[in-house]
Amino acid sequence: RKRVSVHGENADLTYKEFELLQVLVLREGRTVGRDEIIDVLWADSTEERPHERTIDVHVRRLRKKLGEYADIVRTVRGGGYRFDRHADARVVHAPAPSPDAASRKLSAL
């Protein structure tokens, strides 16, 4: 099961918020541009391709739900976003495959 927990409590991420975080986690240490995020998150969607500023809204909501761990999602000015591991956050591989490489869950201790 994919989930994000903060201090043992479910962060209640939406599907897109979780998938956004997963895109960044799977590309840890690399800046991921908004276009690439859109390409991954809306790859199989019949929805109209969103404006790249939609990603900023998802990131803002994601950070709010991550609380004190919001800094794991870094903004790279003019470039996009990057996942930076936090000393108190861990990524655990889930047994089920993900549409975007290996599925992982993030939990903050």
N, CA, C and O atoms as CSV, one atom per row, in Angstrom:
chain,resi,resn,atom,element,x,y,z
A,1,ARG,N,N,0.834,-1.181,0.000
A,1,ARG,CA,C,0.000,0.000,0.000
A,1,ARG,C,C,0.875,1.239,0.000
A,1,ARG,O,O,1.870,1.313,0.721
A,2,LYS,N,N,0.503,2.188,-0.796
A,2,LYS,CA,C,1.244,3.443,-0.839
A,2,LYS,C,C,0.685,4.381,0.214
A,2,LYS,O,O,-0.523,4.606,0.290
A,3,ARG,N,N,1.574,4.920,1.018
A,3,ARG,CA,C,1.113,5.876,2.005
A,3,ARG,C,C,2.268,6.735,2.489
A,3,ARG,O,O,3.438,6.378,2.356
A,4,VAL,N,N,1.911,7.856,3.044
A,4,VAL,CA,C,2.867,8.758,3.662
A,4,VAL,C,C,2.365,9.006,5.073
A,4,VAL,O,O,1.205,9.359,5.284
A,5,SER,N,N,3.249,8.815,6.024
A,5,SER,CA,C,2.855,9.096,7.393
A,5,SER,C,C,3.840,10.078,8.010
A,5,SER,O,O,5.038,10.055,7.728
A,6,VAL,N,N,3.303,10.928,8.847
A,6,VAL,CA,C,4.103,11.904,9.578
A,6,VAL,C,C,3.823,11.670,11.057
A,6,VAL,O,O,2.691,11.823,11.515
A,7,HIS,N,N,4.856,11.298,11.794
A,7,HIS,CA,C,4.729,10.961,13.215
A,7,HIS,C,C,3.673,9.883,13.427
A,7,HIS,O,O,2.887,9.945,14.372
A,8,GLY,N,N,3.667,8.899,12.540
A,8,GLY,CA,C,2.752,7.771,12.666
A,8,GLY,C,C,1.333,8.029,12.204
A,8,GLY,O,O,0.504,7.119,12.232
A,9,GLU,N,N,1.038,9.229,11.787
A,9,GLU,CA,C,-0.303,9.575,11.312
A,9,GLU,C,C,-0.305,9.680,9.792
A,9,GLU,O,O,0.629,10.211,9.191
A,10,ASN,N,N,-1.371,9.163,9.180
A,10,ASN,CA,C,-1.512,9.239,7.737
A,10,ASN,C,C,-1.593,10.696,7.299
A,10,ASN,O,O,-2.346,11.476,7.881
A,11,ALA,N,N,-0.827,11.067,6.281
A,11,ALA,CA,C,-0.797,12.449,5.799
A,11,ALA,C,C,-1.990,12.775,4.902
A,11,ALA,O,O,-2.164,13.931,4.518
A,12,ASP,N,N,-2.815,11.785,4.559
A,12,ASP,CA,C,-4.013,11.988,3.732
A,12,ASP,C,C,-3.723,12.730,2.435
A,12,ASP,O,O,-4.388,13.714,2.110
A,13,LEU,N,N,-2.735,12.256,1.706
A,13,LEU,CA,C,-2.420,12.855,0.416
A,13,LEU,C,C,-3.440,12.414,-0.621
A,13,LEU,O,O,-3.956,11.297,-0.574
A,14,THR,N,N,-3.720,13.307,-1.554
A,14,THR,CA,C,-4.540,12.921,-2.700
A,14,THR,C,C,-3.689,12.027,-3.597
A,14,THR,O,O,-2.476,11.919,-3.412
A,15,TYR,N,N,-4.329,11.396,-4.556
A,15,TYR,CA,C,-3.614,10.541,-5.496
A,15,TYR,C,C,-2.511,11.329,-6.203
A,15,TYR,O,O,-1.374,10.862,-6.279
A,16,LYS,N,N,-2.829,12.511,-6.719
A,16,LYS,CA,C,-1.840,13.312,-7.449
A,16,LYS,C,C,-0.723,13.778,-6.533
A,16,LYS,O,O,0.435,13.816,-6.947
A,17,GLU,N,N,-1.046,14.133,-5.297
A,17,GLU,CA,C,-0.002,14.553,-4.358
A,17,GLU,C,C,0.963,13.410,-4.077
A,17,GLU,O,O,2.178,13.606,-4.048
A,18,PHE,N,N,0.417,12.214,-3.872
A,18,PHE,CA,C,1.290,11.073,-3.624
A,18,PHE,C,C,2.150,10.783,-4.847
A,18,PHE,O,O,3.357,10.573,-4.730
A,19,GLU,N,N,1.526,10.773,-6.014
A,19,GLU,CA,C,2.269,10.482,-7.234
A,19,GLU,C,C,3.348,11.533,-7.489
A,19,GLU,O,O,4.435,11.199,-7.960
A,20,LEU,N,N,3.062,12.793,-7.185
A,20,LEU,CA,C,4.057,13.854,-7.309
A,20,LEU,C,C,5.247,13.576,-6.400
A,20,LEU,O,O,6.400,13.654,-6.825
A,21,LEU,N,N,4.955,13.252,-5.155
A,21,LEU,CA,C,6.033,12.940,-4.220
A,21,LEU,C,C,6.826,11.733,-4.703
A,21,LEU,O,O,8.054,11.712,-4.607
A,22,GLN,N,N,6.138,10.743,-5.214
A,22,GLN,CA,C,6.822,9.552,-5.717
A,22,GLN,C,C,7.727,9.885,-6.896
A,22,GLN,O,O,8.843,9.372,-6.982
A,23,VAL,N,N,7.263,10.731,-7.797
A,23,VAL,CA,C,8.100,11.157,-8.929
A,23,VAL,C,C,9.395,11.764,-8.416
A,23,VAL,O,O,10.472,11.466,-8.933
A,24,LEU,N,N,9.294,12.608,-7.407
A,24,LEU,CA,C,10.488,13.262,-6.870
A,24,LEU,C,C,11.382,12.289,-6.108
A,24,LEU,O,O,12.605,12.335,-6.243
A,25,VAL,N,N,10.780,11.410,-5.307
A,25,VAL,CA,C,11.558,10.442,-4.535
A,25,VAL,C,C,12.326,9.510,-5.466
A,25,VAL,O,O,13.494,9.209,-5.218
A,26,LEU,N,N,11.680,9.055,-6.529
A,26,LEU,CA,C,12.341,8.137,-7.458
A,26,LEU,C,C,13.470,8.802,-8.236
A,26,LEU,O,O,14.290,8.125,-8.858
A,27,ARG,N,N,13.507,10.124,-8.198
A,27,ARG,CA,C,14.562,10.885,-8.885
A,27,ARG,C,C,15.379,11.682,-7.866
A,27,ARG,O,O,15.851,12.781,-8.159
A,28,GLU,N,N,15.536,11.131,-6.702
A,28,GLU,CA,C,16.204,11.800,-5.585
A,28,GLU,C,C,17.501,12.472,-6.014
A,28,GLU,O,O,18.329,11.887,-6.712
A,29,GLY,N,N,17.653,13.734,-5.570
A,29,GLY,CA,C,18.868,14.485,-5.854
A,29,GLY,C,C,18.908,15.116,-7.226
A,29,GLY,O,O,19.857,15.834,-7.541
A,30,ARG,N,N,17.902,14.868,-8.055
A,30,ARG,CA,C,17.857,15.434,-9.406
A,30,ARG,C,C,16.704,16.422,-9.489
A,30,ARG,O,O,15.609,16.145,-8.999
A,31,THR,N,N,16.941,17.559,-10.098
A,31,THR,CA,C,15.873,18.532,-10.300
A,31,THR,C,C,14.953,18.025,-11.390
A,31,THR,O,O,15.393,17.652,-12.478
A,32,VAL,N,N,13.655,18.018,-11.075
A,32,VAL,CA,C,12.644,17.529,-12.014
A,32,VAL,C,C,11.799,18.722,-12.435
A,32,VAL,O,O,11.155,19.366,-11.607
A,33,GLY,N,N,11.810,19.006,-13.721
A,33,GLY,CA,C,11.054,20.139,-14.245
A,33,GLY,C,C,9.554,19.883,-14.233
A,33,GLY,O,O,9.100,18.740,-14.194
A,34,ARG,N,N,8.803,20.967,-14.267
A,34,ARG,CA,C,7.344,20.859,-14.247
A,34,ARG,C,C,6.821,20.052,-15.435
A,34,ARG,O,O,5.908,19.240,-15.283
A,35,ASP,N,N,7.399,20.275,-16.617
A,35,ASP,CA,C,6.961,19.521,-17.810
A,35,ASP,C,C,7.161,18.021,-17.628
A,35,ASP,O,O,6.295,17.232,-18.005
A,36,GLU,N,N,8.281,17.625,-17.060
A,36,GLU,CA,C,8.530,16.201,-16.826
A,36,GLU,C,C,7.530,15.636,-15.815
A,36,GLU,O,O,7.025,14.526,-15.985
A,37,ILE,N,N,7.250,16.406,-14.767
A,37,ILE,CA,C,6.268,15.957,-13.774
A,37,ILE,C,C,4.907,15.769,-14.440
A,37,ILE,O,O,4.235,14.764,-14.209
A,38,ILE,N,N,4.506,16.716,-15.250
A,38,ILE,CA,C,3.225,16.612,-15.961
A,38,ILE,C,C,3.227,15.395,-16.881
A,38,ILE,O,O,2.247,14.651,-16.937
A,39,ASP,N,N,4.333,15.193,-17.603
A,39,ASP,CA,C,4.421,14.039,-18.506
A,39,ASP,C,C,4.205,12.730,-17.760
A,39,ASP,O,O,3.560,11.820,-18.281
A,40,VAL,N,N,4.734,12.625,-16.554
A,40,VAL,CA,C,4.592,11.398,-15.767
A,40,VAL,C,C,3.197,11.298,-15.154
A,40,VAL,O,O,2.536,10.267,-15.273
A,41,LEU,N,N,2.753,12.369,-14.498
A,41,LEU,CA,C,1.487,12.311,-13.764
A,41,LEU,C,C,0.259,12.232,-14.665
A,41,LEU,O,O,-0.769,11.683,-14.268
A,42,TRP,N,N,0.357,12.769,-15.856
A,42,TRP,CA,C,-0.796,12.765,-16.762
A,42,TRP,C,C,-0.544,11.895,-17.993
A,42,TRP,O,O,-1.215,12.062,-19.012
A,43,ALA,N,N,0.410,10.974,-17.913
A,43,ALA,CA,C,0.782,10.135,-19.059
A,43,ALA,C,C,-0.393,9.338,-19.610
A,43,ALA,O,O,-0.585,9.284,-20.825
A,44,ASP,N,N,-1.170,8.728,-18.750
A,44,ASP,CA,C,-2.271,7.879,-19.184
A,44,ASP,C,C,-3.628,8.534,-18.996
A,44,ASP,O,O,-4.658,7.861,-19.046
A,45,SER,N,N,-3.634,9.816,-18.784
A,45,SER,CA,C,-4.871,10.519,-18.479
A,45,SER,C,C,-5.577,10.971,-19.757
A,45,SER,O,O,-4.950,11.326,-20.755
A,46,THR,N,N,-6.884,10.942,-19.682
A,46,THR,CA,C,-7.689,11.484,-20.779
A,46,THR,C,C,-7.990,12.955,-20.524
A,46,THR,O,O,-8.587,13.628,-21.364
A,47,GLU,N,N,-7.573,13.453,-19.361
A,47,GLU,CA,C,-7.751,14.861,-19.027
A,47,GLU,C,C,-6.866,15.717,-19.920
A,47,GLU,O,O,-5.850,15.264,-20.446
A,48,GLU,N,N,-7.281,16.960,-20.073
A,48,GLU,CA,C,-6.462,17.915,-20.809
A,48,GLU,C,C,-5.162,18.142,-20.043
A,48,GLU,O,O,-5.157,18.160,-18.812
A,49,ARG,N,N,-4.069,18.314,-20.770
A,49,ARG,CA,C,-2.767,18.561,-20.123
A,49,ARG,C,C,-2.862,19.857,-19.318
A,49,ARG,O,O,-3.240,20.898,-19.854
A,50,PRO,N,N,-2.518,19.791,-18.031
A,50,PRO,CA,C,-2.641,20.993,-17.197
A,50,PRO,C,C,-1.535,22.004,-17.471
A,50,PRO,O,O,-0.499,21.679,-18.053
A,51,HIS,N,N,-1.778,23.219,-17.043
A,51,HIS,CA,C,-0.761,24.268,-17.096
A,51,HIS,C,C,0.323,23.902,-16.082
A,51,HIS,O,O,0.029,23.310,-15.044
A,52,GLU,N,N,1.551,24.247,-16.375
A,52,GLU,CA,C,2.633,23.849,-15.464
A,52,GLU,C,C,2.512,24.469,-14.076
A,52,GLU,O,O,3.090,23.935,-13.129
A,53,ARG,N,N,1.801,25.548,-13.921
A,53,ARG,CA,C,1.598,26.152,-12.598
A,53,ARG,C,C,0.714,25.273,-11.724
A,53,ARG,O,O,0.694,25.441,-10.505
A,54,THR,N,N,-0.019,24.338,-12.327
A,54,THR,CA,C,-0.803,23.368,-11.567
A,54,THR,C,C,0.110,22.575,-10.647
A,54,THR,O,O,-0.282,22.219,-9.536
A,55,ILE,N,N,1.312,22.301,-11.097
A,55,ILE,CA,C,2.284,21.556,-10.286
A,55,ILE,C,C,2.627,22.347,-9.034
A,55,ILE,O,O,2.776,21.772,-7.956
A,56,ASP,N,N,2.754,23.664,-9.170
A,56,ASP,CA,C,3.054,24.509,-8.011
A,56,ASP,C,C,1.957,24.393,-6.951
A,56,ASP,O,O,2.245,24.360,-5.755
A,57,VAL,N,N,0.707,24.331,-7.392
A,57,VAL,CA,C,-0.420,24.190,-6.462
A,57,VAL,C,C,-0.334,22.845,-5.744
A,57,VAL,O,O,-0.516,22.774,-4.529
A,58,HIS,N,N,-0.055,21.776,-6.498
A,58,HIS,CA,C,0.073,20.451,-5.884
A,58,HIS,C,C,1.235,20.421,-4.889
A,58,HIS,O,O,1.123,19.823,-3.819
A,59,VAL,N,N,2.343,21.060,-5.240
A,59,VAL,CA,C,3.503,21.100,-4.344
A,59,VAL,C,C,3.152,21.856,-3.066
A,59,VAL,O,O,3.506,21.415,-1.972
A,60,ARG,N,N,2.467,22.982,-3.189
A,60,ARG,CA,C,2.094,23.765,-2.014
A,60,ARG,C,C,1.211,22.942,-1.073
A,60,ARG,O,O,1.409,22.954,0.142
A,61,ARG,N,N,0.243,22.234,-1.640
A,61,ARG,CA,C,-0.654,21.407,-0.818
A,61,ARG,C,C,0.096,20.236,-0.192
A,61,ARG,O,O,-0.137,19.884,0.964
A,62,LEU,N,N,0.999,19.636,-0.968
A,62,LEU,CA,C,1.807,18.527,-0.464
A,62,LEU,C,C,2.659,18.981,0.716
A,62,LEU,O,O,2.703,18.312,1.749
A,63,ARG,N,N,3.322,20.098,0.565
A,63,ARG,CA,C,4.172,20.612,1.642
A,63,ARG,C,C,3.363,20.880,2.906
A,63,ARG,O,O,3.817,20.588,4.012
A,64,LYS,N,N,2.192,21.423,2.744
A,64,LYS,CA,C,1.343,21.702,3.915
A,64,LYS,C,C,1.043,20.413,4.673
A,64,LYS,O,O,1.068,20.392,5.904
A,65,LYS,N,N,0.758,19.337,3.937
A,65,LYS,CA,C,0.440,18.061,4.571
A,65,LYS,C,C,1.673,17.399,5.176
A,65,LYS,O,O,1.547,16.602,6.106
A,66,LEU,N,N,2.857,17.713,4.666
A,66,LEU,CA,C,4.093,17.155,5.214
A,66,LEU,C,C,4.536,17.878,6.479
A,66,LEU,O,O,5.413,17.400,7.199
A,67,GLY,N,N,3.938,19.016,6.745
A,67,GLY,CA,C,4.236,19.757,7.971
A,67,GLY,C,C,5.705,20.109,8.103
A,67,GLY,O,O,6.295,20.712,7.206
A,68,GLU,N,N,6.289,19.728,9.227
A,68,GLU,CA,C,7.689,20.082,9.492
A,68,GLU,C,C,8.670,19.421,8.519
A,68,GLU,O,O,9.846,19.785,8.491
A,69,TYR,N,N,8.202,18.458,7.724
A,69,TYR,CA,C,9.062,17.798,6.739
A,69,TYR,C,C,8.881,18.369,5.341
A,69,TYR,O,O,9.343,17.779,4.365
A,70,ALA,N,N,8.214,19.509,5.237
A,70,ALA,CA,C,7.944,20.128,3.939
A,70,ALA,C,C,9.221,20.401,3.149
A,70,ALA,O,O,9.192,20.456,1.920
A,71,ASP,N,N,10.338,20.572,3.849
A,71,ASP,CA,C,11.583,20.908,3.163
A,71,ASP,C,C,12.187,19.749,2.369
A,71,ASP,O,O,13.208,19.933,1.706
A,72,ILE,N,N,11.581,18.564,2.420
A,72,ILE,CA,C,12.093,17.475,1.573
A,72,ILE,C,C,11.758,17.728,0.110
A,72,ILE,O,O,12.366,17.135,-0.782
A,73,VAL,N,N,10.795,18.605,-0.138
A,73,VAL,CA,C,10.456,18.996,-1.510
A,73,VAL,C,C,11.027,20.394,-1.718
A,73,VAL,O,O,10.458,21.391,-1.274
A,74,ARG,N,N,12.154,20.440,-2.398
A,74,ARG,CA,C,12.870,21.699,-2.611
A,74,ARG,C,C,12.467,22.332,-3.935
A,74,ARG,O,O,12.243,21.638,-4.928
A,75,THR,N,N,12.377,23.646,-3.936
A,75,THR,CA,C,12.164,24.390,-5.172
A,75,THR,C,C,13.526,24.752,-5.725
A,75,THR,O,O,14.377,25.277,-5.007
A,76,VAL,N,N,13.732,24.473,-6.998
A,76,VAL,CA,C,14.960,24.859,-7.680
A,76,VAL,C,C,14.570,25.979,-8.638
A,76,VAL,O,O,13.952,25.748,-9.677
A,77,ARG,N,N,14.937,27.162,-8.273
A,77,ARG,CA,C,14.521,28.350,-9.035
A,77,ARG,C,C,14.830,28.195,-10.520
A,77,ARG,O,O,15.967,27.934,-10.913
A,78,GLY,N,N,13.796,28.363,-11.327
A,78,GLY,CA,C,13.949,28.266,-12.774
A,78,GLY,C,C,14.103,26.844,-13.287
A,78,GLY,O,O,14.248,26.632,-14.491
A,79,GLY,N,N,14.072,25.858,-12.379
A,79,GLY,CA,C,14.324,24.490,-12.813
A,79,GLY,C,C,13.215,23.504,-12.516
A,79,GLY,O,O,12.934,22.627,-13.332
A,80,GLY,N,N,12.582,23.631,-11.370
A,80,GLY,CA,C,11.546,22.678,-10.991
A,80,GLY,C,C,11.626,22.351,-9.515
A,80,GLY,O,O,11.754,23.236,-8.669
A,81,TYR,N,N,11.549,21.061,-9.221
A,81,TYR,CA,C,11.539,20.607,-7.832
A,81,TYR,C,C,12.489,19.429,-7.660
A,81,TYR,O,O,12.835,18.743,-8.622
A,82,ARG,N,N,12.906,19.210,-6.407
A,82,ARG,CA,C,13.845,18.136,-6.101
A,82,ARG,C,C,13.494,17.557,-4.738
A,82,ARG,O,O,13.091,18.290,-3.835
A,83,PHE,N,N,13.646,16.247,-4.586
A,83,PHE,CA,C,13.496,15.586,-3.291
A,83,PHE,C,C,14.845,15.565,-2.615
A,83,PHE,O,O,15.822,15.069,-3.176
A,84,ASP,N,N,14.902,16.103,-1.411
A,84,ASP,CA,C,16.105,16.044,-0.581
A,84,ASP,C,C,15.759,15.257,0.666
A,84,ASP,O,O,14.857,15.627,1.417
A,85,ARG,N,N,16.469,14.188,0.876
A,85,ARG,CA,C,16.210,13.327,2.032
A,85,ARG,C,C,16.422,14.104,3.335
A,85,ARG,O,O,17.361,14.888,3.468
A,86,HIS,N,N,15.549,13.870,4.257
A,86,HIS,CA,C,15.603,14.466,5.593
A,86,HIS,C,C,16.122,13.389,6.535
A,86,HIS,O,O,15.821,12.209,6.354
A,87,ALA,N,N,16.894,13.783,7.534
A,87,ALA,CA,C,17.475,12.809,8.463
A,87,ALA,C,C,16.408,11.959,9.152
A,87,ALA,O,O,16.661,10.800,9.481
A,88,ASP,N,N,15.221,12.519,9.372
A,88,ASP,CA,C,14.158,11.801,10.067
A,88,ASP,C,C,13.109,11.213,9.126
A,88,ASP,O,O,12.065,10.749,9.584
A,89,ALA,N,N,13.369,11.226,7.835
A,89,ALA,CA,C,12.417,10.653,6.867
A,89,ALA,C,C,13.056,9.431,6.237
A,89,ALA,O,O,14.261,9.401,5.990
A,90,ARG,N,N,12.243,8.436,5.983
A,90,ARG,CA,C,12.782,7.247,5.338
A,90,ARG,C,C,11.855,6.828,4.202
A,90,ARG,O,O,10.641,7.023,4.256
A,91,VAL,N,N,12.454,6.258,3.191
A,91,VAL,CA,C,11.727,5.743,2.035
A,91,VAL,C,C,11.780,4.228,2.135
A,91,VAL,O,O,12.856,3.643,2.256
A,92,VAL,N,N,10.626,3.602,2.084
A,92,VAL,CA,C,10.531,2.152,2.182
A,92,VAL,C,C,9.962,1.627,0.870
A,92,VAL,O,O,8.920,2.087,0.403
A,93,HIS,N,N,10.658,0.662,0.284
A,93,HIS,CA,C,10.186,0.071,-0.965
A,93,HIS,C,C,8.973,-0.809,-0.691
A,93,HIS,O,O,8.996,-1.649,0.208
A,94,ALA,N,N,7.931,-0.615,-1.459
A,94,ALA,CA,C,6.745,-1.462,-1.352
A,94,ALA,C,C,6.914,-2.643,-2.297
A,94,ALA,O,O,7.636,-2.536,-3.288
A,95,PRO,N,N,6.265,-3.766,-2.013
A,95,PRO,CA,C,6.435,-4.948,-2.857
A,95,PRO,C,C,5.781,-4.843,-4.225
A,95,PRO,O,O,6.219,-5.515,-5.158
A,96,ALA,N,N,4.747,-4.021,-4.377
A,96,ALA,CA,C,4.037,-3.910,-5.654
A,96,ALA,C,C,4.768,-2.950,-6.586
A,96,ALA,O,O,5.307,-1.941,-6.131
A,97,PRO,N,N,4.795,-3.248,-7.875
A,97,PRO,CA,C,5.446,-2.351,-8.824
A,97,PRO,C,C,4.642,-1.065,-8.998
A,97,PRO,O,O,3.428,-1.043,-8.792
A,98,SER,N,N,5.322,-0.019,-9.372
A,98,SER,CA,C,4.688,1.278,-9.604
A,98,SER,C,C,4.698,1.579,-11.091
A,98,SER,O,O,5.585,1.126,-11.814
A,99,PRO,N,N,3.713,2.345,-11.552
A,99,PRO,CA,C,3.755,2.762,-12.955
A,99,PRO,C,C,4.967,3.638,-13.234
A,99,PRO,O,O,5.377,3.781,-14.385
A,100,ASP,N,N,5.542,4.225,-12.192
A,100,ASP,CA,C,6.713,5.081,-12.342
A,100,ASP,C,C,7.892,4.444,-11.622
A,100,ASP,O,O,8.313,4.913,-10.564
A,101,ALA,N,N,8.418,3.381,-12.196
A,101,ALA,CA,C,9.549,2.629,-11.629
A,101,ALA,C,C,9.120,1.898,-10.365
A,101,ALA,O,O,8.002,1.388,-10.299
A,102,ALA,N,N,9.983,1.839,-9.367
A,102,ALA,CA,C,9.688,1.081,-8.143
A,102,ALA,C,C,8.808,1.897,-7.204
A,102,ALA,O,O,9.062,3.081,-6.980
A,103,SER,N,N,7.800,1.280,-6.668
A,103,SER,CA,C,6.912,1.964,-5.728
A,103,SER,C,C,7.619,2.096,-4.389
A,103,SER,O,O,8.317,1.188,-3.937
A,104,ARG,N,N,7.420,3.247,-3.772
A,104,ARG,CA,C,8.036,3.501,-2.470
A,104,ARG,C,C,7.031,4.213,-1.597
A,104,ARG,O,O,6.113,4.862,-2.100
A,105,LYS,N,N,7.194,4.101,-0.323
A,105,LYS,CA,C,6.393,4.923,0.576
A,105,LYS,C,C,7.342,5.728,1.422
A,105,LYS,O,O,8.464,5.301,1.693
A,106,LEU,N,N,6.902,6.872,1.833
A,106,LEU,CA,C,7.724,7.769,2.627
A,106,LEU,C,C,7.081,7.890,3.980
A,106,LEU,O,O,5.886,8.168,4.080
A,107,SER,N,N,7.842,7.688,5.008
A,107,SER,CA,C,7.280,7.890,6.332
A,107,SER,C,C,8.276,8.683,7.167
A,107,SER,O,O,9.481,8.436,7.127
A,108,ALA,N,N,7.759,9.619,7.906
A,108,ALA,CA,C,8.597,10.444,8.766
A,108,ALA,C,C,8.466,9.913,10.186
A,108,ALA,O,O,7.361,9.652,10.662
A,109,LEU,N,N,9.571,9.758,10.840
A,109,LEU,CA,C,9.567,9.229,12.211
A,109,LEU,C,C,9.154,10.277,13.209
A,109,LEU,O,O,9.097,10.000,14.407
